[in-house]
Amino acid sequence: MITPNASAEVKKFMEQEGVDPAKGGLRVSVQPGGCSGFKYGLLIEDEAADDDLVVDQAGWRVFVDPFSAQYLNGVTIDYVTSMMGSGFTFKNPNATGGCGCGTSFSA
């Protein structure tokens, strides 16, 4: 799930990069690494790959590769602003652990 705050930020990034929301979207991925075993990745892309799971949002799309999909079921992506800075956050009910950076988890 993408919160309204995160959705607004994704739309801004897509506009800045000139990505057509009818074809392009946000790639959400899980990659080995980070301080807890896995890390999240976010990237604006021009189009989906052939094997991607494509999820329609309000006026744009999310792309998830098959490997990442198994770790992202039920994840909520938000965008927060605080005195410490702003950025995307992940709430993952599948994670068995995490660390202070907020972008790394174990499963």
LINHU-V230857 format. One record per residue. N is the residue number from 1. RES is the residue in one letter. PSI is psi in degrees with one decimal (NA if undefined). Layout:
BEGIN
[[N,RES,PSI] [N,RES,PSI]]
END
This chain:
BEGIN
[[1,M,138.1] [2,I,124.5] [3,T,161.2] [4,P,-37.9] [5,N,-45.8] [6,A,-39.7] [7,S,-43.1] [8,A,-40.1] [9,E,-40.8] [10,V,-43.8] [11,K,-40.5] [12,K,-45.8] [13,F,-40.1] [14,M,-42.1] [15,E,-44.6] [16,Q,-34.4] [17,E,0.3] [18,G,32.8] [19,V,128.2] [20,D,116.9] [21,P,-15.5] [22,A,-25.2] [23,K,-40.0] [24,G,-178.6] [25,G,-165.1] [26,L,122.1] [27,R,124.3] [28,V,123.8] [29,S,162.6] [30,V,129.4] [31,Q,147.4] [32,P,138.9] [33,G,-163.4] [34,G,175.3] [35,C,-8.0] [36,S,3.5] [37,G,-38.9] [38,F,153.9] [39,K,151.6] [40,Y,149.9] [41,G,141.1] [42,L,133.7] [43,L,133.6] [44,I,129.1] [45,E,153.0] [46,D,-29.0] [47,E,164.0] [48,A,154.5] [49,A,163.2] [50,D,-35.3] [51,D,9.3] [52,D,147.2] [53,L,126.6] [54,V,123.9] [55,V,121.0] [56,D,131.0] [57,Q,-170.5] [58,A,87.9] [59,G,5.6] [60,W,178.9] [61,R,155.1] [62,V,135.1] [63,F,132.0] [64,V,127.1] [65,D,160.0] [66,P,-38.7] [67,F,-46.5] [68,S,-32.4] [69,A,-36.3] [70,Q,-22.6] [71,Y,-9.5] [72,L,0.9] [73,N,120.6] [74,G,1.4] [75,V,140.2] [76,T,126.4] [77,I,126.5] [78,D,166.7] [79,Y,121.3] [80,V,150.2] [81,T,129.3] [82,S,-180.0] [83,M,-22.7] [84,M,-5.2] [85,G,-173.6] [86,S,157.0] [87,G,175.2] [88,F,141.5] [89,T,156.7] [90,F,129.8] [91,K,111.3] [92,N,109.9] [93,P,-13.5] [94,N,-14.5] [95,A,137.4] [96,T,-8.7] [97,G,171.0] [98,G,-166.0] [99,C,-179.2] [100,G,-19.8] [101,C,-23.4] [102,G,-3.7] [103,T,10.0] [104,S,145.2] [105,F,166.3] [106,S,151.6] [107,A,NA]]
END
